[in-house]
Amino acid sequence: MIYRMMALNIDGSVVNENGKIAKETKEAIEYVQNKGVRVTLVTSRNFASARKVAKALKIDCPIITHGGAYIAAERDRPLYVRKISEALTYEITQFLEGFPGQVQLSHEKQSIVGKANNQSKLTSTVSWDRDSRFLYSKQYVNVVSEHLLENPLAVPKISVLLQHKEDVWDIAASLKGMYEEVDAVPTSDHTLDILPKGVSKLRGLLYLSERLGIRKEQIVMVGAGIDDVDAIRCCGLGVAMGEAPREVKAHADWVTRSQDLKGLPYFITELFRKQHPIPFLKKMNIIRS
């Protein structure tokens, strides 16, 4: 199989726990792009955060952000955008604030972050501060729902970081029964994303690849999170990072090394070193434009 696109989750694949990108990773992505392979990011991060990562990697392809709800190369010129309505954003936020944890609203221009309640402050610092070196405008408020009363906002994604991991599945089940307009997607043992109905990383990736004339069989998807599983399963080659959870690895075609062992650049080099550049393959009529 000739692969024409590589899709990368950011956290756990491209960026390490300290928010840094290894030199070898940058070189490997440049290497594969020089072969004419399109590279995109598929992430639950907000657009501004993901765009800075893309620029650091010299990726000019549109990127899939907010869990698939916002696809763009430039913020003010999205290819695709879906948002949760102002009224629903308020209702869901108010519901989430009834649980020990912290709520964050992710908009393409800014994020609104509520004060962590009960014992969850330390957990939130560990989980969300790794984004901080790439973040855009972030506004902290005491209670997000109260802020929304004065400042209504429709958002691509609502996130909640929970103190008790059992609350993740309870909330997901409750929201499914309460609202037909949204999907609740667990992203880790303690985090949950609420997205517009039908939005996902996989659907976002398929939307972009169709626009670029690339079949799903020609896509390599590299991920490390639970919400990457559908894309890993559906694409031509699904790759799990070495430290990914067991349920992610179980659906991958290839489990590469961990980040500490340079798993991403190792995999890229091994897979693409024998593939001829895409322009050459087109010239030889091996693949169509």
Stockholm file with secondary structure:
# STOCKHOLM 1.0

chainA/1-289         MIYRMMALNIDGSVVNENGKIAKETKEAIEYVQNKGVRVTLVTSRNFASARKVAKALKIDCPIITHGGAYIAAERDRPLYVRKISEALTYEITQFLEGFPGQVQLSHEKQSIVGKANNQSKLTSTVSWDRDSRFLYSKQYVNVVSEHLLENPLAVPKISVLLQHKEDVWDIAASLKGMYEEVDAVPTSDHTLDILPKGVSKLRGLLYLSERLGIRKEQIVMVGAGIDDVDAIRCCGLGVAMGEAPREVKAHADWVTRSQDLKGLPYFITELFRKQHPIPFLKKMNIIRS
#=GR chainA/1-289 SS CCCCEEEECTBTTTBCTTSCBCHHHHHHHHHHHHTTCEEEEBCSSCHHHHHHHHHHTTCCSCEEEGGGTEEESSTTSEEEECCBCHHHHHHHHHHHTTSSEEEEEECSSEEEEECCCTTCHHHHHHHHGGGGGGCCEEEEESCHHHHHHHSCCCBSEEEEEESSTHHHHHHHHHHHHHCSSEEEEECSSSEEEEEETTCCHHHHHHHHHHHTTCCGGGEEEEECSGGGHHHHHHSSEEEECTTSCHHHHTTCSEECCCGGGTHHHHHHHHHHTTSCCHHHHHHTTSSCC
#=GC SS_cons         CCCCEEEECTBTTTBCTTSCBCHHHHHHHHHHHHTTCEEEEBCSSCHHHHHHHHHHTTCCSCEEEGGGTEEESSTTSEEEECCBCHHHHHHHHHHHTTSSEEEEEECSSEEEEECCCTTCHHHHHHHHGGGGGGCCEEEEESCHHHHHHHSCCCBSEEEEEESSTHHHHHHHHHHHHHCSSEEEEECSSSEEEEEETTCCHHHHHHHHHHHTTCCGGGEEEEECSGGGHHHHHHSSEEEECTTSCHHHHTTCSEECCCGGGTHHHHHHHHHHTTSCCHHHHHHTTSSCC
//
